[in-house]
Amino acid sequence: MASREIITHSSDETIERGREIGAQLSPPALILLSGDLGAGKTTLTKGIASGLGAAQVDEVTSPTFTLVHKYEGRALVYHVDLYRIGDAHDLETLGLEDVFSEHAVVIVEWPEKLSLRTDWPVVRVHLEHISEDTRRIAISEEGGTRIRATTP
């Protein structure tokens, strides 16, 4: 398993690093985003979806209340937020089994609540506040996915 660390100093820089990550991905892939509230998970997702050609940055919003957003362009991307999921029954109602039957990139916030298993390549990303604008982004890959760390 390869691992990398990136430090960003603004939302724009976090989006740009996400774009670089997205440009290196190909479906199917599962991206697991962890970190505290406000750590930058949705901001990074904006860049990943943009880098995959699935959506423009301003089209990507947090699915906190809708739980799942779907973006279609050059690639199919599902952005899933499990923050409000309380139990296995809540998770079942999302229909994620159907999502994993598609040729897509699935980005999951709060992945500790995800009980589904897949044989897809997995990228684990942990975002951490360093200061108000600075984030540490730790990336590890499993199952053949390779993300090259890029810094400005």
C-alpha positions in Angstrom: 0.0 0.0 0.0 1.4 3.4 -1.0 0.8 6.5 1.1 1.4 10.2 0.6 0.9 13.4 2.5 0.0 16.8 1.1 -0.2 20.1 2.9 -2.6 22.8 1.5 -2.8 26.4 2.6 -6.2 27.4 1.2 -9.5 26.1 -0.1 -8.4 26.8 -3.7 -5.2 24.8 -3.1 -7.2 21.9 -1.6 -9.5 21.9 -4.7 -6.4 21.9 -7.0 -4.9 18.9 -5.2 -8.3 17.2 -5.5 -8.2 17.9 -9.2 -4.8 16.3 -9.5 -6.1 13.2 -7.6 -9.2 13.0 -9.7 -7.2 13.2 -12.9 -5.2 10.1 -11.9 -8.3 8.0 -11.0 -10.3 5.7 -13.3 -13.5 4.0 -12.4 -14.3 1.9 -10.6 -12.8 3.3 -7.4 -13.9 3.9 -3.9 -12.6 7.1 -2.2 -13.0 7.1 1.6 -12.7 10.6 3.1 -12.3 11.0 6.9 -11.7 13.9 9.1 -13.4 16.2 11.5 -16.4 18.5 10.6 -15.0 21.3 8.5 -11.7 19.5 7.7 -12.2 20.0 3.9 -13.8 16.7 2.7 -16.3 18.4 0.4 -13.7 20.9 -0.7 -11.4 18.1 -1.8 -14.4 16.3 -3.4 -15.0 19.4 -5.6 -11.5 19.0 -7.0 -11.7 15.2 -7.4 -15.0 15.5 -9.3 -13.6 18.3 -11.4 -10.4 16.3 -12.2 -12.5 13.3 -13.3 -14.5 15.6 -15.6 -17.8 14.7 -13.8 -18.7 18.2 -12.6 -17.6 21.8 -12.4 -16.3 22.8 -8.9 -19.3 25.1 -8.2 -21.7 22.2 -9.0 -20.4 20.0 -6.2 -22.1 20.6 -2.9 -22.2 18.7 0.4 -24.8 15.9 0.4 -25.3 16.2 4.1 -29.1 16.4 3.9 -29.7 14.5 0.6 -27.0 11.9 1.5 -26.1 11.1 -2.1 -25.2 13.3 -5.1 -24.6 12.0 -8.6 -22.4 13.8 -11.1 -22.1 12.7 -14.7 -19.6 13.9 -17.3 -16.5 12.1 -18.7 -16.9 9.9 -15.5 -19.7 8.9 -13.2 -19.2 10.1 -9.6 -21.3 9.5 -6.6 -20.6 11.7 -3.5 -22.0 10.1 -0.4 -22.2 11.7 3.1 -22.9 9.2 5.9 -22.8 11.7 8.7 -26.5 11.5 9.4 -26.7 7.7 9.1 -27.7 6.2 12.4 -27.8 2.4 11.8 -27.6 -0.4 9.2 -31.3 0.2 8.3 -30.6 3.8 7.4 -27.6 2.7 5.3 -29.7 0.1 3.4 -32.3 2.8 2.4 -29.6 4.6 0.4 -29.4 1.8 -2.2 -25.6 1.8 -2.3 -25.6 -1.7 -3.6 -26.9 -0.3 -6.9 -24.2 2.4 -6.9 -21.5 -0.3 -6.6 -22.9 -2.1 -9.6 -22.1 0.9 -11.8 -18.8 1.8 -13.4 -18.2 4.8 -11.2 -16.0 6.6 -8.7 -17.7 6.6 -5.3 -16.6 9.2 -2.8 -17.7 8.6 0.8 -17.6 11.0 3.7 -17.7 9.5 7.2 -16.7 6.0 5.9 -16.6 4.4 9.3 -20.4 4.1 8.9 -20.0 2.2 5.6 -20.5 -1.5 6.1 -20.6 -2.5 2.4 -17.6 -4.4 1.1 -16.3 -4.1 -2.5 -13.3 -5.5 -4.4 -12.8 -2.0 -6.0 -9.5 -0.2 -5.6 -9.7 2.0 -2.5 -8.2 5.3 -1.8 -8.3 6.4 1.9 -7.9 10.1 2.5 -7.7 11.6 6.0 -8.0 15.4 6.2 -6.7 17.3 9.3 -6.8 20.9 10.4 -3.3 22.3 10.9 -4.5 25.9 11.2 -7.4 28.0 10.0 -6.5 27.6 6.3 -3.9 24.8 6.4 -4.9 21.2 5.9 -2.8 18.0 6.1 -4.1 15.4 3.6 -2.9 11.9 4.1 -3.6 9.5 1.2 -3.2 5.7 1.1 -4.1 3.4 -1.8 -5.2 -0.2 -1.8 -6.0 -2.6 -4.7 -3.9 -1.2 -7.5 -4.9 2.5 -7.4 -1.9 4.8 -7.6 -2.1 8.5 -6.7 1.0 10.6 -7.2 1.5 13.3 -4.6 1.9 16.7 -6.3 2.9 19.9 -4.6 3.2 23.3 -6.1 
